[in-house]
């Protein structure tokens, strides 16, 4: 799996958009970008994933640059419940493989 | 119904004991994982099973023995527990079609 780099921590005001960046400069053509989050020692929760097009679901939006070397997870209206560690992972979609979690970004949503 | 359930959620035991953690998924997936999250919060993969067969073993001490009686269950047995085994252990199930991992709520093991 390609390595990813994320800032260790970020703050965001409640109600504002939270933009979490991820660098994955060594990503391969068949590797997807996945985002997970872990809220206070609960099990990690899948958020969204994409290959090269921007994606949106009920939780978040994912913006992937044209060269695919970086991406941004956007939480459009952050709430206190969004305080968590956010992990960016790149991997191929199918096949048996280990999924390696980095250190992630600790997002603190401030009232 | 909980998609991935682990038992017990908390386990406190003495060094040298043997303990097991059970995991069950009702998602119909073929592949399951065990992860360990230590006090520094690093999530490290330990094992992966596909349809009852071991496919990933990440240099885990042989005191750890996963067992998969069927593809819906992946249990973790730990022999001769050590202080360093204290951690939160997460089970996960993998949806092959989308690549999503579904995690359980974790089992916090404390070795005294």
Boltz contact constraints between the chains, C-beta under 6 A:
constraints:
  - contact:
      token1: [A, 43]
      token2: [B, 90]
      max_distance: 6.0
  - contact:
      token1: [A, 43]
      token2: [B, 103]
      max_distance: 6.0
  - contact:
      token1: [A, 43]
      token2: [B, 104]
      max_distance: 6.0
  - contact:
      token1: [A, 43]
      token2: [B, 105]
      max_distance: 6.0
  - contact:
      token1: [A, 43]
      token2: [B, 106]
      max_distance: 6.0
  - contact:
      token1: [A, 44]
      token2: [B, 103]
      max_distance: 6.0
  - contact:
      token1: [A, 46]
      token2: [B, 100]
      max_distance: 6.0
  - contact:
      token1: [A, 93]
      token2: [B, 99]
      max_distance: 6.0
  - contact:
      token1: [A, 96]
      token2: [B, 50]
      max_distance: 6.0
  - contact:
      token1: [A, 96]
      token2: [B, 55]
      max_distance: 6.0
  - contact:
      token1: [A, 98]
      token2: [B, 45]
      max_distance: 6.0
  - contact:
      token1: [A, 98]
      token2: [B, 56]
      max_distance: 6.0
  - contact:
      token1: [A, 101]
      token2: [B, 43]
      max_distance: 6.0
